[in-house]
Amino acid sequence: MPKAQFFEGSYPKGNNSEKTFVDEYIRDKNFQENWTILHSTNIHDPDSGHWKTNTELDLIFISQKYGFIQLEIKGHGYSVENGNWYKKEGGVKKKLVKEKEPIQSLESKESVLRRCFTSISKGKTGFGNKLKSGEIKFLPVISFIVWTTKSKKDFINSQTSEANSIFLGDGEFADHKSLEKHLIQKAQKNIEQRFKGKLTTDYLNDILGESFVNTAVEIFKPMQISDGIKKLNDDFNLDIDNATEKQLEIYQSVMDFEVKRHKIVGPPGSGKTLLASAVAKAISEKGESVLLMCFNRLLADKLKKELSGYKNIKVKSLWSFLVDFGIIWTDEVKDDEFGVIKLQELPPDKSAEHISRFLENNLDRIIEETSFNSLIIDEGQDFSEKYWEFFQLLVNEQINNRWFIFYDTQQALTHSSWEAPHFIENSNTKHLDLVLRCTQEISNKSQNVFEGLELLARNNGVEPEFLEIGKQTWEEATSETITLLKKLVEDEKFHPSQITLLVPHGSDIKEIKNAKYSNTKSIEGLGVNVSSVFQFKGLENDIVVLLIPNFQSLEATYTRNPLNLVYVGISRAKYLLYVVGSGEVKKLINWDKS
């Protein structure tokens, strides 16, 4: 009997259900069928518009005969009362919104799995050719919740369908053989019901073929990281339940509903966005509405996904907020200094001046269409001072409104000098001083950029590397980067999605994306995320490679300070940091300073 080809990922902190299940039913077990099993897989929804909008799957069984069988592992803490689902977290029982209920979540993940696999595999040879030709019209995907500590009687008269559930608490599945038999029976029944005998498992075995399994592994293979990185990852998993004492203190302070204005200041990775999200959730759970706004579209997409279950939280990037009220960047405006010119072509301060005037002139309509109790602004240093008067009017016009601004002046990238709005100078001001995102070694490189900056991180790690190039060209920087990627992906077995390549400006992205990683793949085709520093503000990844071929590549008409770009770019890395650049850049950012 064959052993499964098993790819193991990371386990959630503080929850042993997955590992216990893997140890008992999967690891080193002999199976009837030739399964390929993927653990802890992150997939993206192609309909979301952004690769980083991820969904995590606990286990995927892959077979030429049965397609995909997805298992979600659930342990203690779940209950159903009067048709409502609850989950106990940190000793507190919380009601789950509809989208987070186990069955709803399971069905959603099943759809995302099918869409993601179909979308990506069409771009590949082998199995992808079968999809494009129409040879394969049915891709079997079935899903189960595995209740490791529950029995059927725990969910009597609930919305939990036996068809979608496996109850280990009943003792029905004493070992991996009985579980496998059940999965096979369910898979065969699913195929029979869907296609009334027109498709059989033998037929699927022929048309899916080995290329189906290989393609699925290539797309969905979980991150394989070293033991050292795994330990760091465990240490860095942060939420409001295990936040630092300082974070909890600030969280409790800003949740004082008697105080109307709050300023939270902190360096990159100190948990500003985490706190902003936690505050939004807490206000929402009190039945009040929240507008959570940030400058960066990618960060807004991430927050929107994370907070999608909270119906009274609206997440907006500044740009999408403006578009809602009819401000389009290609619109022409008359400016005394520049004449008639498109909004997007004006310097940031000038464009903000026109936009702010429009907003104030339409204040009554905007208030009518934008109803909220609290305004939360994350990455506030990216908002021009021209907008603050409008936000003040917007908030003050509504009784009992509160607002919160999270910021770091060193991360301001626009041309204007940035200061916190004067009208909240006397607000409740709190300072975060511990870097939680990255290691002390990465934090040291961040503080080297600016004299007098002192940042303390929670963990030690690997020393960052500067890969110096002699010719100071993008061609040389790209070549050095490809060599580095081959080392990380092929030799050290990091997953491409763990790596982000950062370039100073959006105009630099195209060339890097299209650079040839191999004869058949570009860097983008490899699955590595490529972004500008500005676009990636507020986000993070395990490994960051920052490309700065020369000092000129840092400069731009509207960049406030080139050093700010470097500071922001470096601080996106969690565990490993590489900078590819000239000796001039190395000296500029004080890289060798001890």
C-alpha positions as CSV (number, residue, x, y, z in Angstrom):
1,M,0.0,0.0,0.0
2,P,1.4,3.4,-1.0
3,K,2.4,6.2,1.4
4,A,1.0,9.6,0.7
5,Q,3.3,12.2,-0.8
6,F,2.9,14.7,2.1
7,F,3.9,18.4,2.0
8,E,3.8,19.8,5.5
9,G,3.3,23.5,6.2
10,S,3.2,25.5,9.5
11,Y,0.6,25.0,12.3
12,P,-1.5,27.7,14.0
13,K,-0.1,29.0,17.3
14,G,-2.0,27.9,20.4
15,N,-4.1,25.2,18.5
16,N,-2.9,21.6,18.4
17,S,-5.9,20.2,16.5
18,E,-4.2,20.2,13.1
19,K,-0.9,18.6,14.3
20,T,-2.7,16.0,16.3
21,F,-4.9,15.1,13.3
22,V,-1.8,14.9,11.0
23,D,0.1,12.7,13.4
24,E,-2.8,10.3,13.9
25,Y,-4.2,10.0,10.4
26,I,-1.7,11.2,7.8
27,R,2.0,11.2,8.7
28,D,3.9,8.0,7.6
29,K,0.6,6.2,7.0
30,N,0.0,3.6,4.2
31,F,-3.1,4.4,2.1
32,Q,-5.3,2.4,-0.3
33,E,-5.0,5.2,-2.9
34,N,-2.0,7.1,-4.2
35,W,-2.8,10.5,-2.5
36,T,-0.8,13.7,-2.6
37,I,-1.6,15.7,0.5
38,L,-0.9,19.4,1.0
39,H,-1.0,20.9,4.5
40,S,-1.5,24.6,5.3
41,T,-1.9,26.0,1.8
42,N,-2.5,29.7,1.0
43,I,-4.5,30.3,-2.1
44,H,-5.8,33.5,-3.7
45,D,-9.1,34.3,-5.3
46,P,-8.6,35.5,-8.9
47,D,-11.8,37.5,-8.6
48,S,-10.4,39.6,-5.8
49,G,-8.1,41.5,-8.1
50,H,-5.0,41.1,-6.0
51,W,-2.7,38.2,-5.3
52,K,-2.3,38.9,-1.6
53,T,-6.0,38.4,-0.9
54,N,-5.4,34.9,0.5
55,T,-7.5,32.1,1.8
56,E,-5.9,29.3,4.0
57,L,-6.8,25.7,3.6
58,D,-5.8,23.2,6.3
59,L,-5.5,20.0,4.2
60,I,-6.0,19.1,0.5
61,F,-6.1,15.5,-0.6
62,I,-5.3,15.4,-4.4
63,S,-6.0,12.4,-6.6
64,Q,-6.3,11.6,-10.3
65,K,-9.4,9.6,-9.5
66,Y,-11.2,12.1,-7.2
67,G,-9.8,15.5,-7.9
68,F,-9.6,17.7,-4.7
69,I,-10.8,16.7,-1.3
70,Q,-10.5,19.6,1.1
71,L,-10.5,19.1,4.9
72,E,-10.9,21.9,7.5
73,I,-9.8,20.9,11.0
74,K,-11.8,22.2,13.9
75,G,-11.0,21.5,17.6
76,H,-12.4,22.9,20.8
77,G,-14.4,26.1,21.2
78,Y,-17.3,25.8,18.7
79,S,-20.9,25.6,19.7
80,V,-24.4,26.3,18.3
81,E,-27.2,27.9,20.2
82,N,-30.6,28.7,18.7
83,G,-29.2,28.6,15.2
84,N,-26.3,30.9,16.0
85,W,-22.7,29.9,15.9
86,Y,-20.2,30.8,18.7
87,K,-16.5,30.4,19.1
88,K,-14.6,30.7,22.4
89,E,-11.4,32.7,22.2
90,G,-9.3,33.7,25.2
91,G,-12.0,32.4,27.5
92,V,-14.7,34.6,25.9
93,K,-17.5,33.2,23.8
94,K,-18.0,35.3,20.6
95,K,-20.9,35.1,18.1
96,L,-19.7,34.4,14.6
97,V,-20.9,36.5,11.7
98,K,-22.6,34.5,8.9
99,E,-19.5,34.5,6.7
100,K,-17.4,33.0,9.4
101,E,-19.7,30.2,10.3
102,P,-18.0,26.9,9.5
103,I,-20.3,25.6,6.8
104,Q,-20.4,29.0,5.1
105,S,-16.7,29.4,5.3
106,L,-16.2,25.8,3.9
107,E,-18.3,26.5,0.9
108,S,-16.6,29.8,0.2
109,K,-13.1,28.1,0.3
110,E,-14.3,25.3,-2.0
111,S,-15.3,27.9,-4.6
112,V,-12.0,29.9,-4.2
113,L,-10.0,26.6,-4.6
114,R,-11.7,25.7,-7.9
115,R,-11.5,29.3,-9.3
116,C,-7.8,29.7,-8.3
117,F,-6.7,26.4,-9.7
118,T,-8.6,26.8,-12.9
119,S,-7.3,30.3,-13.5
120,I,-3.6,29.6,-12.8
121,S,-3.4,26.2,-14.5
122,K,-4.7,27.6,-17.8
123,G,-1.5,29.4,-18.1
124,K,0.6,26.3,-17.8
125,T,1.4,23.4,-20.2
126,G,0.2,19.8,-19.7
127,F,-3.0,19.9,-17.6
128,G,-3.5,23.5,-18.6
129,N,-3.8,22.6,-22.2
130,K,-6.6,20.1,-21.4
131,L,-8.5,22.9,-19.6
132,K,-8.0,25.4,-22.5
133,S,-9.1,22.8,-25.1
134,G,-12.3,22.1,-23.2
135,E,-11.4,18.4,-22.7
136,I,-12.0,18.8,-19.0
137,K,-15.4,20.3,-18.1
138,F,-15.7,19.0,-14.5
139,L,-13.1,19.5,-11.8
140,P,-14.2,17.6,-8.7
141,V,-13.8,19.5,-5.4
142,I,-15.5,18.3,-2.2
143,S,-15.0,19.6,1.3
144,F,-15.4,18.4,4.9
145,I,-15.1,19.9,8.3
146,V,-13.3,17.5,10.6
147,W,-14.5,18.0,14.2
148,T,-11.7,16.5,16.2
149,T,-13.3,16.7,19.6
150,K,-17.0,16.7,18.6
151,S,-19.7,14.1,18.0
152,K,-23.0,14.4,16.1
153,K,-25.0,14.9,19.2
154,D,-23.1,18.2,19.9
155,F,-24.8,19.7,16.8
156,I,-28.3,18.3,17.0
157,N,-30.8,20.5,15.2
158,S,-28.0,22.8,14.0
159,Q,-27.0,24.0,10.6
160,T,-24.1,21.5,10.6
161,S,-24.8,19.0,7.8
162,E,-23.6,15.5,8.3
163,A,-22.8,15.5,4.6
164,N,-20.2,18.1,5.2
165,S,-18.9,16.9,8.5
166,I,-16.7,14.2,9.9
167,F,-17.1,13.7,13.7
168,L,-14.0,12.1,15.3
169,G,-15.6,12.2,18.7
170,D,-18.0,9.4,17.8
171,G,-15.2,6.9,17.4
172,E,-16.4,6.0,13.9
173,F,-13.0,6.7,12.4
174,A,-10.6,4.7,14.6
175,D,-7.7,5.0,12.2
176,H,-6.6,6.4,8.9
177,K,-8.0,3.4,6.9
178,S,-11.5,4.0,8.1
179,L,-11.2,7.7,7.4
180,E,-9.8,7.1,3.9
181,K,-12.6,4.7,3.1
182,H,-15.2,7.3,4.1
183,L,-13.5,10.0,1.9
184,I,-13.5,7.7,-1.1
185,Q,-17.1,6.8,-0.6
186,K,-18.1,10.4,-0.3
187,A,-16.0,11.3,-3.4
188,Q,-17.5,8.6,-5.5
189,K,-21.1,9.5,-4.4
190,N,-20.4,13.2,-5.2
191,I,-19.2,12.4,-8.7
192,E,-22.2,10.0,-9.3
193,Q,-24.7,12.6,-8.1
194,R,-23.3,15.4,-10.2
195,F,-23.0,13.4,-13.4
196,K,-25.4,10.5,-13.2
197,G,-22.8,7.9,-14.2
198,K,-21.5,9.9,-17.2
199,L,-18.2,10.4,-15.4
200,T,-16.6,7.6,-13.4
201,T,-13.5,7.7,-11.3
202,D,-11.7,5.5,-13.9
203,Y,-12.6,8.1,-16.6
204,L,-11.4,10.9,-14.4
205,N,-8.1,9.1,-13.8
206,D,-7.5,9.1,-17.5
207,I,-8.4,12.7,-18.3
208,L,-7.0,14.3,-15.2
209,G,-3.7,12.3,-15.3
210,E,-0.5,12.7,-13.5
211,S,-0.1,16.3,-14.9
212,F,-3.2,17.3,-12.8
213,V,-1.5,16.3,-9.6
214,N,1.9,17.8,-10.6
215,T,0.2,21.1,-11.6
216,A,-1.8,21.2,-8.3
217,V,1.4,20.7,-6.3
218,E,3.3,23.4,-8.3
219,I,0.5,25.9,-7.6
220,F,-0.5,25.0,-4.0
221,K,2.6,23.6,-2.4
222,P,2.8,25.0,1.1
223,M,5.7,27.2,2.2
224,Q,8.7,25.1,3.2
225,I,10.7,27.1,5.6
226,S,13.7,26.3,7.8
227,D,13.4,25.4,11.5
228,G,14.9,28.8,12.4
229,I,12.3,30.7,10.4
230,K,9.5,28.4,11.7
231,K,10.5,29.4,15.3
232,L,10.6,33.0,14.4
233,N,7.2,32.7,12.7
234,D,5.7,31.2,15.9
235,D,7.1,34.1,17.9
236,F,5.8,36.7,15.5
237,N,2.2,35.5,15.2
238,L,0.5,38.5,16.9
239,D,-3.1,39.2,17.6
240,I,-4.9,41.3,20.2
241,D,-5.1,38.3,22.5
242,N,-1.3,37.9,22.9
243,A,-0.2,41.4,22.2
244,T,2.5,43.1,24.2
245,E,1.7,44.8,27.4
246,K,2.3,48.2,25.8
247,Q,-0.1,47.4,23.0
248,L,-2.8,46.2,25.4
249,E,-2.4,49.4,27.4
250,I,-2.8,51.6,24.3
251,Y,-5.7,49.5,23.1
252,Q,-7.5,49.9,26.4
253,S,-6.7,53.6,26.4
254,V,-8.1,54.3,22.9
255,M,-11.2,52.3,23.7
256,D,-12.2,54.9,26.3
257,F,-15.4,56.1,24.6
258,E,-15.4,59.4,26.5
259,V,-12.2,60.5,24.7
260,K,-13.0,61.7,21.1
261,R,-9.5,62.2,19.6
262,H,-6.7,59.7,19.6
263,K,-3.1,59.8,18.1
264,I,-1.1,56.6,18.0
265,V,2.5,57.0,16.9
266,G,4.9,54.2,16.1
267,P,7.7,52.9,13.9
268,P,7.1,50.4,11.1
269,G,6.0,47.0,12.3
270,S,5.0,48.2,15.8
271,G,1.5,47.0,15.4
272,K,-0.3,50.3,14.3
273,T,-2.4,48.5,11.6
274,L,-3.2,45.6,14.0
275,L,-4.4,48.1,16.6
276,A,-6.4,50.1,14.0
277,S,-8.1,46.9,12.9
278,A,-8.8,45.8,16.6
279,V,-10.3,49.2,17.4
280,A,-12.5,49.0,14.3
281,K,-13.7,45.5,15.4
282,A,-14.4,46.6,18.9
283,I,-16.5,49.6,17.8
284,S,-18.3,47.5,15.3
285,E,-19.2,44.9,18.0
286,K,-20.9,47.8,19.9
287,G,-23.2,48.2,17.0
288,E,-21.6,51.4,15.7
289,S,-20.4,52.2,12.2
290,V,-16.7,52.7,11.4
291,L,-14.9,54.2,8.4
292,L,-11.4,52.8,8.3
293,M,-9.3,54.7,5.7
294,C,-5.7,54.3,4.5
295,F,-3.7,55.8,1.6
296,N,-2.5,52.5,0.1
297,R,-4.9,50.5,-2.1
298,L,-3.1,47.2,-1.5
299,L,-3.3,47.7,2.3
300,A,-7.0,48.7,1.9
301,D,-7.6,45.4,0.0
302,K,-5.9,43.4,2.8
303,L,-7.9,45.1,5.5
304,K,-11.2,44.8,3.5
305,K,-10.6,41.1,3.3
306,E,-9.8,40.7,7.0
307,L,-12.8,42.7,8.1
308,S,-15.3,41.4,5.6
309,G,-17.3,39.7,8.3
310,Y,-18.1,43.1,10.0
311,K,-21.0,44.6,8.1
312,N,-20.7,48.0,9.8
313,I,-17.1,48.5,9.0
314,K,-16.3,50.3,5.7
315,V,-12.7,50.1,4.5
316,K,-11.5,52.6,1.9
317,S,-8.3,53.8,0.4
318,L,-8.2,57.5,0.0
319,W,-8.5,57.1,-3.7
320,S,-11.5,54.9,-3.7
321,F,-13.2,57.3,-1.2
322,L,-12.6,60.2,-3.6
323,V,-13.8,58.2,-6.6
324,D,-17.1,57.5,-4.7
325,F,-17.8,61.3,-4.8
326,G,-16.8,61.9,-8.4
327,I,-13.2,62.8,-8.2
328,I,-11.3,61.1,-11.1
329,W,-7.5,61.5,-11.5
330,T,-7.8,62.1,-15.2
331,D,-10.1,65.1,-14.7
332,E,-8.8,68.5,-15.8
333,V,-8.6,71.3,-13.3
334,K,-7.5,75.0,-13.6
335,D,-4.6,75.9,-11.5
336,D,-3.1,79.4,-11.2
337,E,0.5,78.1,-11.4
338,F,0.1,75.3,-13.9
339,G,-2.9,76.4,-16.0
340,V,-5.4,73.8,-17.2
341,I,-3.9,70.4,-16.3
342,K,-4.9,66.9,-15.3
343,L,-5.3,66.3,-11.6
344,Q,-2.8,63.4,-11.6
345,E,-0.1,65.5,-13.2
346,L,-0.1,68.1,-10.4
347,P,2.3,67.9,-7.4
348,P,0.6,66.1,-4.5
349,D,0.1,69.3,-2.5
350,K,-1.5,71.0,-5.4
351,S,-3.8,68.1,-6.3
352,A,-4.7,67.8,-2.6
353,E,-5.6,71.5,-2.6
354,H,-8.1,71.1,-5.5
355,I,-9.5,67.9,-4.0
356,S,-9.9,69.4,-0.6
357,R,-11.8,72.3,-2.0
358,F,-14.2,70.0,-3.9
359,L,-14.8,67.9,-0.7
360,E,-15.6,71.0,1.4
361,N,-17.9,72.3,-1.3
362,N,-19.8,69.0,-1.3
363,L,-19.7,68.4,2.5
364,D,-23.4,68.2,3.0
365,R,-23.8,65.5,0.3
366,I,-20.8,63.6,1.6
367,I,-22.1,63.6,5.2
368,E,-25.5,62.4,3.9
369,E,-23.9,59.5,2.0
370,T,-21.2,58.7,4.5
371,S,-22.7,57.8,7.8
372,F,-20.3,56.6,10.5
373,N,-19.7,56.9,14.2
374,S,-15.9,56.7,14.1
375,L,-13.2,57.6,11.6
376,I,-9.9,55.6,11.8
377,I,-7.0,56.7,9.6
378,D,-4.1,54.3,9.2
379,E,-0.7,55.4,7.8
380,G,-1.8,59.0,8.4
381,Q,1.5,60.4,7.4
382,D,0.5,59.7,3.7
383,F,-2.4,62.1,3.9
384,S,-1.6,65.7,2.8
385,E,-2.3,68.4,5.4
386,K,-4.8,69.8,2.9
387,Y,-7.2,67.0,3.7
388,W,-7.2,67.4,7.5
389,E,-9.6,70.4,7.5
390,F,-12.1,68.4,5.5
391,F,-11.8,65.4,7.8
392,Q,-12.2,67.7,10.8
393,L,-15.4,69.2,9.3
394,L,-16.7,65.7,8.4
395,V,-16.1,64.3,11.9
396,N,-17.2,67.4,13.8
397,E,-20.5,67.7,11.9
398,Q,-21.6,64.5,13.4
399,I,-22.4,64.3,17.1
400,N,-20.4,61.9,19.3
401,N,-18.1,60.9,16.5
402,R,-14.6,59.8,17.4
403,W,-11.5,59.6,15.4
404,F,-8.2,57.8,15.5
405,I,-5.0,58.6,13.6
406,F,-2.1,56.1,13.4
407,Y,1.1,57.4,11.9
408,D,4.9,57.6,11.7
409,T,6.5,60.8,10.3
410,Q,9.6,59.0,9.1
411,Q,7.4,57.1,6.6
412,A,6.0,60.2,4.9
413,L,7.0,59.8,1.2
414,T,5.3,62.8,-0.4
415,H,7.0,66.1,-1.3
416,S,5.3,68.1,1.5
417,S,6.7,68.3,5.0
418,W,4.2,66.4,7.1
419,E,2.9,67.3,10.6
420,A,0.1,65.8,12.7
421,P,-3.1,67.9,12.4
422,H,-3.0,70.8,14.8
423,F,-6.6,70.3,16.0
424,I,-5.7,67.0,17.6
425,E,-2.6,68.1,19.4
426,N,-4.3,67.9,22.7
427,S,-5.7,64.5,22.0
428,N,-5.0,61.2,23.7
429,T,-1.4,60.6,22.3
430,K,0.2,57.2,22.7
431,H,3.6,55.9,21.5
432,L,4.4,52.4,20.3
433,D,8.1,51.8,20.8
434,L,8.6,48.0,20.2
435,V,9.0,46.6,16.7
436,L,7.1,43.4,16.4
437,R,7.3,42.7,12.7
438,C,11.0,42.1,12.1
439,T,14.1,41.0,13.8
440,Q,16.5,43.2,15.7
441,E,19.0,42.8,12.9
442,I,16.6,44.2,10.3
443,S,15.5,46.9,12.8
444,N,19.1,48.0,13.2
445,K,19.4,48.6,9.4
446,S,16.2,50.7,9.5
447,Q,17.5,52.9,12.3
448,N,20.9,53.3,10.5
449,V,19.1,55.2,7.8
450,F,18.3,58.1,10.2
451,E,20.6,59.4,12.9
452,G,19.1,59.4,16.4
453,L,16.5,56.8,15.6
454,E,16.3,54.0,18.2
455,L,14.2,50.9,17.5
456,L,14.0,47.9,19.7
457,A,12.7,44.6,18.2
458,R,11.3,41.6,20.1
459,N,13.5,38.9,18.4
460,N,16.9,38.2,17.0
461,G,17.5,36.7,13.7
462,V,19.7,36.6,10.6
463,E,22.0,39.4,9.6
464,P,20.7,41.3,6.4
465,E,22.9,41.3,3.3
466,F,23.9,44.1,0.9
467,L,24.7,42.8,-2.6
468,E,26.9,45.5,-4.1
469,I,26.9,46.1,-7.8
470,G,29.7,47.9,-9.7
471,K,28.0,49.2,-12.8
472,Q,25.0,50.8,-11.0
473,T,22.5,49.8,-13.7
474,W,19.1,48.2,-13.5
475,E,20.4,45.4,-15.8
476,E,23.1,44.4,-13.3
477,A,20.7,44.8,-10.3
478,T,18.2,42.5,-12.0
479,S,20.9,39.9,-12.9
480,E,22.1,39.9,-9.2
481,T,18.5,39.6,-8.1
482,I,17.8,36.5,-10.3
483,T,20.9,34.8,-8.9
484,L,19.6,35.5,-5.4
485,L,16.1,34.2,-6.2
486,K,17.5,30.9,-7.5
487,K,19.4,30.5,-4.3
488,L,16.4,31.2,-2.1
489,V,13.8,29.2,-4.1
490,E,15.8,26.3,-5.6
491,D,18.6,25.8,-3.0
492,E,17.0,27.0,0.3
493,K,13.5,25.9,-0.7
494,F,11.6,29.1,0.2
495,H,8.2,29.5,-1.5
496,P,8.1,32.3,-4.1
497,S,5.1,33.9,-2.3
498,Q,7.3,34.4,0.7
499,I,9.5,36.8,-1.3
500,T,8.7,40.4,-2.3
501,L,10.9,42.4,-4.6
502,L,10.7,46.1,-3.9
503,V,11.7,48.9,-6.3
504,P,11.7,52.6,-5.5
505,H,8.9,53.7,-7.9
506,G,6.0,52.3,-9.9
507,S,7.7,53.0,-13.2
508,D,10.5,50.5,-12.3
509,I,8.1,47.5,-11.9
510,K,7.5,46.4,-15.4
511,E,11.1,45.7,-16.3
512,I,11.7,43.6,-13.2
513,K,8.4,41.6,-13.6
514,N,9.3,40.7,-17.2
515,A,12.9,39.8,-16.4
516,K,13.7,36.1,-17.3
517,Y,14.1,33.8,-14.3
518,S,14.6,30.8,-16.6
519,N,13.9,29.8,-20.2
520,T,10.2,29.3,-19.4
521,K,9.5,31.7,-16.5
522,S,9.7,35.4,-15.8
523,I,10.1,36.7,-12.2
524,E,6.4,37.4,-12.2
525,G,5.7,33.9,-13.6
526,L,7.7,32.4,-10.7
527,G,5.1,33.8,-8.3
528,V,7.3,36.4,-6.6
529,N,5.5,39.6,-5.7
530,V,7.0,42.7,-7.3
531,S,5.9,46.1,-6.0
532,S,7.1,49.7,-5.5
533,V,7.9,50.8,-2.0
534,F,5.0,53.2,-2.1
535,Q,2.5,50.5,-3.1
536,F,3.7,48.1,-0.4
537,K,3.5,50.5,2.5
538,G,1.7,49.0,5.4
539,L,2.4,45.5,4.2
540,E,5.0,42.9,4.9
541,N,6.6,39.6,3.8
542,D,9.0,37.0,5.2
543,I,11.7,38.0,2.8
544,V,12.3,41.4,1.1
545,V,14.7,42.2,-1.7
546,L,15.1,45.9,-2.2
547,L,16.6,47.0,-5.5
548,I,18.4,50.4,-5.5
549,P,20.9,50.4,-8.4
550,N,22.0,54.0,-7.8
551,F,21.1,57.2,-6.0
552,Q,19.2,58.5,-9.0
553,S,16.8,55.6,-8.8
554,L,15.7,56.9,-5.4
555,E,14.9,60.4,-6.6
556,A,11.6,61.4,-7.9
557,T,9.9,64.8,-8.4
558,Y,7.4,64.2,-5.5
559,T,9.5,62.2,-3.1
560,R,9.9,64.0,0.2
561,N,13.2,62.4,1.1
562,P,14.9,59.5,-0.7
563,L,16.0,58.1,2.7
564,N,12.3,57.7,3.7
565,L,11.9,55.4,0.7
566,V,14.8,53.2,1.9
567,Y,13.5,53.3,5.5
568,V,10.0,52.1,4.4
569,G,11.4,49.5,2.1
570,I,13.8,47.9,4.6
571,S,11.1,47.8,7.3
572,R,8.7,45.6,5.1
573,A,10.9,42.5,5.8
574,K,10.0,40.1,8.7
575,Y,12.9,37.6,8.7
576,L,15.3,38.1,5.8
577,L,16.4,41.3,4.1
578,Y,18.6,41.8,1.0
579,V,19.5,45.1,-0.6
580,V,20.9,45.2,-4.1
581,G,22.6,48.4,-4.9
582,S,25.7,50.5,-5.5
583,G,28.4,51.4,-3.0
584,E,27.1,54.9,-3.1
585,V,23.7,53.8,-1.9
586,K,25.3,51.5,0.7
587,K,27.2,54.5,2.1
588,L,24.2,56.8,1.9
589,I,22.1,54.5,4.2
590,N,24.9,53.9,6.7
591,W,24.6,50.2,6.0
592,D,27.9,49.2,7.8
593,K,27.2,51.3,10.9
594,S,27.5,49.0,13.9
